[in-house]
């Protein structure tokens, strides 16, 4: 509306000027001159309102998908002069998909003290994002003219972690594999090698309280121990180019990361070892809480950008994982060599559990060429015949709703 008001006033000034010349009216000439002077003054005031400012952005280092993020912006005036209200718009990167963005409240910058404004949003997709632009918009006291100024600031960076998506799958039996043995209790085994110290949660035994840490922190802390089952789970993603099906926030890879975040946290709380081969070299975590944080940060950066297949990645695991490990392989598009790879891994006493995602759930209606769906019945039987334990991952109605009307 401000722009329209200034345009209307400018048009009226031009019309009156023409009429003053045509009819030789001195009164109209004076009126036109006054209107033009007002417009020039308003434009100058709007321009000065957004010049000579110093801005600092304060953003969190990390957030989870769907979590409300608050970004604060501090503004100083570098010159001692009265300024009308301005608004500051943050230039977020286009790849950072967001929802529920709140407007930035107008502020009047001062010379001797910072004035702070803020806005909020919910990130919708994993990843690491950087941006350094702020757009300042100012107007004159009458609201007739609007002027914008772009400022380059110190880069802000936020790591968006995946949101755990609950999933129920049938795990391999405990005989010789260990994963379901870890399900027998929610706490780690007592009397074995200590794993670390963590905050007390409901259900923990008071016998495991670490009194020295409790006295030092003022919070009840308990000891963790290695799981007696020696359960080990490894998660391998299909990251080949073209294997991520879907659009925006609802893709196979996004849902895979959410499922693995949930399963990894569940297994760690049950005492199992969890690794992400090919995505991390080693872990420096001292307890399960730190390990969970490591896994979330690793999952945040997973991309389907590789030229090699998931079978190639699995072959490279031979000799790197302990015998009896359970390898969960997340697959959306058929990998022809996967059944043979599963059979080879079985010879090394490693159980492979392919987690298969139905691409028809994720494929947009606009796509005419359907990918080779990993849930094809013949492919599932081939994986089972090779010694694997294929599981077609159920996609709940709540997860489907993320994709809208696909």
N, C-alpha and C positions, 0 to 999 in steps of 0.2 A: 504493500500500500504506500510505503514511503516513496518508492520509485515512481509509482503512478502519480503521486501528488506533485513531485518535482517536475515530472514530464508535463503534467497538465498546466502547471504554472509557467513552464518554459514556453509551451505552445501558446498560452494566452498572451504572454509577453510579446512573442513574435507577431501574433495576429494584431495586437494593439499597435505595435510599431508600424506595421504595414498600413493600418488604417490611419494612423497619425500622419504618415507621409502622404497618403492619398487625399485626405480631406484637409490637410494642413492645420490640424488641431494641436495647439500648444498644450492644452490640458492633457490630452491623450499621450503626448510626448513625455510630459512629466511623470504621468502614471507609469508608462512603459519603462522609463529610466529607473524609477523607484523599484519596480518589480525585478528588473535585471540586476540592480544593485543588491537586492535581497538574495537572489539566487547565487550571485557570486560570493556574497558573505557566507551563505549557508554551505556552499561547496568548500570554501576555505576552512570553515569551522569543522566540517566533517572530515576533511583531509588531515587537519591538525590533530583531530581526536585519535587517530590511529597511528600517528608518527611518533618516533622517539620513545618507544616503549621497551622495557626489558621483561622477558617472560621466562618462567621456569615451570616445567611440567614435572609433576610427582606422580609416578605410576607404579603399581606393584610389579615385582619381578616375575611372579607366576600367578596363575589362576586356573581353575578347573572349568571345563566346558559347562556352561549353564550357570556358573557362579556369578553373582553380581560383582562387578569391578568398579571401583571408584577411582577416578583420575582427578587430581587437583592441579590447578594452574594458578601460579602467583604472578601478579603483574605489578610493575613499578613504572612510574612516569620518570623519564630522565630529565625532564625540564619542569621548572616550577610554574605551572599554569593550570587554571581550572579546565577540566575536561567534562564533556557530557558523557552519558552512559555508553559503554561499548559492550559488545559480545565477542567471546573468543570461541572459535570452532576448531576442534582438533582434527588435523588431517590424517585420520587413521588409514592404514594401507587397505586397498581394495580387497586383498585376499583374506583379511581378517573379517570373517562373517560374524555379524553381531545381531542382537535383538534387544528390544526394550531400551533403546538409547534415550536418555533424558536430555532435555535442553540445557545449555550452559546459561546460568543466570547472568543478567547484565550487571556490570560493575563500573565504577567511576575511579580510574587509577589515580593514586596520590603520589606526590613527590617524595615524601619522607617515610613512607611505610608501605609494605606490600599489601595488596588487596587480593584476596583469594577467592576463586570460584571453582566449581567442580561440576562434573557430569558423570553419569553412570551408564553401564551397558553390560550385556551378557555375551561373552564370546561363545560361538557355536561350533567352532572347528579347531582341532588340535593344531599345534605348530608353534614356531618361534617367529615373532613379528617385530619389526623395527619401523619407526617413523620419526620424523623430525620437523614436521611443518605445523604451524599454527596460523589460522586465518582470523584476523581481527577485523571486525565490522563496526564502523562508527557512523553516527548520524549527527546532524546539526540539532540545535535546541528546538527548532520547529518541526523536525522530523521530515523535512522535504527532500534532503539529499543524503544518499548512503554511499560510503566509500569503504573499500576493502584493502587491507594490507597483509601480505604474506610474510611471516617471519620464519627463519630457519633457527631451530633450537638445538640443544644437545639431544642426541638420539635417545629415544625411549625404547625399551625392549621388554616384551612380555612373553613368557613361555606358557602356552595354554595346554594344560594337562588333560588327558582323556577323562571322561566321566565313566566310572565303572557301571557296566550294564549287567544286571543279574541274568544268569543263564543256568539252566539245569541240564546236565548231560550225564549219560551213563559212563562211569569210569571203568577202566580195566579192573579185574578182580585182584585181590591182594596177593594171590599166590605168586611169589617171586618178584612182584613188581613194586609193592610198597606204597602206592598212592593211597589206596583205600585204607591201608593200615593207619595212615595219618589222620583219617577221619574218626578214629575211635575216641578221640578226645580233643577238646578245643585248646588245651594247654600243652606245652612241650613236655617231654618226659622228664621225670625227676631222677636225680642221682647220676645223670650222664654228664658229658662235657658241657660246661656253661657256654651259652651263646651270647648273652648280653643282659642289659638291664632295660626295663621298659615300665611305663606307668601302669599302675594297678587297674584292672578292669573287672567288672562284675563276674564272678565265677572263679576267679583265681584263688588258689589255696594260700592261706595266710602263712603256711610253712615256707613259702617261697619268697616272703618279703625280704628285701635287701635293706636292712635297717640303717646301714651307714649312708646309703644314697637317700633314704627317706629323711633322715635327720638333716642332711646337707641341703636338700631341695625344698623340704617342707611338704612334699607330696608323697603319697604312698607309692613306693616302687617295688617291683618284683623281679626275681631272677628268671631268665629263660634258659632252657637247656635244649641241646640237639635232640631231634626226634629219634627214638629208638628204632624206627622202621627204616632209617636211612633212605627215605623216599626222595626221589629226584625227578623233577619235571622240567622239561625244556619246551619252549614255545618257538616255533619257526613260522614266519609269515611268507605267504606267496607275494613277493614284491616285484614280480616281472612287469614290465611296461605293458599296459593294456589289461591287466588283471583286476584293476580297481573299477568296479561297476557301480554306476549311480551318479548322482549330481549333488553338488553343494555339501550339506551336512549329512546327507543320507547316502552313504556309499558302503560297499562291502568292507573296505579298509577301516573306515571310521567305526563301524560296528564291531569288527574284529578287535580293534584296540580296546574298545569298551569292554568286550567280553574277557579279553586276556587280563585287563586291569582287575576285573572282579575275581577271576579264577586264581590269578597269581596271589592276590591278597588273601584269598581263602586258603590256599595251600600253605602260604607262609605262616599264617596264624595257626595252622594245624601242625606245623613243625617240619614241613617238607623244604627241600632245597629247590629254588626256582631260578632258571637261567634263561636268557634270551640270546642264543647263539647267533653270531653274525651281526648282532646289534650292539654288543658290549664286549669289551675285552676282559675285564675283571671287575670285582666288586670290592669296595672299601667299607661296606656297611658293617657296623659293629653289633647291630641287633635287627630284628625283623622290621621295626618301624622305619629305620634308615634304608633297609633293603627295599621296602615298599615304595619309598620316595624315589629311590634310584630307578626302579622299574617304571614308575609313572613318568619320570623325566625322559627315559629312553623311548617309551611308547609315544610321547608327544612328537617325536621327530621322525617316526616311521613314514616312509614314502614309497609308492610303487613306481620306482624309477630305475630298476635294474634290468640289464639285458640278459642275465642268466636266469635259469629256471629254479624253482624250489627244489627239484630233484638234485640239481648240482650242489645246492647249499646243504642238503641232507647228506650227500656222500662225503662232504668235507667234515662231517661230525664224527665219522668213524675214528675211534681211538681217542676222542676228546671228551667223551662223556663216560661216566662209570657204568659198568654192566648193570642191567636192571633198570636203567633210566626209561622213563616214559616220555616220548617225544610227541607233542601235540603239533600237528601241521595244519595250518589254516589255509584253506584252498577255496577259491571261487570259480576259477576257470580250469578246465581239464588240462592236466599235465600228463602227457602220454607215458612218460618214463617213471612216474611215481609208483605204480604197482611193482615194477622190478626193483626200484630203490627200497621200497618197504621190505621186500623179500631179502635183500642183501643186509639190511639193518637187523632183521630178525635173526640172521646167522650170527650176529655179534651180541646176542642177548639184549637187544633193545626193542621195546614195544613201541610201535608207531600208531598214534590215534589221529587219523585225518578228520579234522573238523570241517565239514563241507557246507558251503553257503549257497543257497538257491539264488542264482543271478536274476531270475525272473521277478523276484521280490524287489530288486533294486533297479532293474533296467527301466529307464524312462520310456514312456509310450512313443516318444519321438524317434527312438532308435529303431531302425528297420532291420539291422543285422544283429541277430541274437548271438551272444557268445556261447562257447561250448560249456554247457552247464555242468558243474562238478557233481550235482546230485543226480545225474543220469543213472538209471538203475544198473545198466551194464558196467558203468565205471565203478559204482559202489561195490558190485559183486567182484570185480577184478581186484579192488583193494582188499576186500575181505579174503579172497582166495590167496592173495600174496602174504597173508598173515597179519594184516592190519586190522584195526578195530574202527571202521569208519562210522562217524556220527553226523547225521544231518542236523545242523544246528537250528533249533526252533527260533523264529523271529517273532517276538511278542507283539501284540497289537499296539502296545505303548511305543515300542521301537519303530514300528511301521508308520505310526502317526508323524514321526519326525520328517518323513519324506513327503508328507502331504499327499496329493492326489497323483501318484505316479502312474 
